[in-house]
């Protein structure tokens, strides 16, 4: 893909991302996939509506080795680390489709985890759509949730956005005789966006004009990003369990208005 002087070129195993500096910020990065692509449920396709007239698709390669340079403030740094890549297609605005979602990746020495816990808007019945995948050290998918999840959260109140959010989230997924338990507890708020706020932001998503549009849609969009600790426990059909813990970053995108039926 080319967009002016910027580009992303590759074969989804190895590819290069180049962004010419914009307002002083640019990147030149090489991605090398460490795992195979993940298509939740085998297709990565979520259908919504009485006749499946709406769709939402997320295709990801959730773990890469990333090397290259980052430029900011007149300086350029060599960087090396891990990264994530996905593609999303849809024929419905996310704020119309979803009341809220938790989205994150979790890496340990032996596992890669993708979690995308959607809850639909009232239009679609506040239905939970829990996407959860585990890939092993060889990069192969070993757990792909295709069933409903057991979810238990403890909440806290955020004064900036005026909403309650999970402080801890515990998920239990059962699939094909195996069980995956995933616990998340955040320790630091990295970013807060009150898109329903009266003050305009540099994303163009907040301010009085936008608030009027959100009121017309019946939504109250807010967004938080967290640094957290995660713990994964996998139990096989024979009862053997493996547990690994580590840190992670996840987002909590909350377009909907607070509603007890949405099970935050």
Secondary structure, DSSP 8 states (H G I E B T S, - for coil): -EETTEEEEE-SSEEEEEEEEETTEEEEEEEEESS--EEGGGT-EEEESTTS-EEEEEEEEEEEEEEEEEEETTEEEEEEEEEEEEEEEESS-HHHHEEEEEEEEEE-SS-EEEEEEEEE-GGGTS-EEEEEEEE-TTS-EEEE--S--EEEEEEEEETTTTEEEEEEEEEEEEETTEEEEEEEEEEEEEEEEETTSSS--TTS--SHHHHHHHHHHT---EEEEEEEEEEEEEE-TTS-EEEEEEEEEEEEEE-S---GGG--
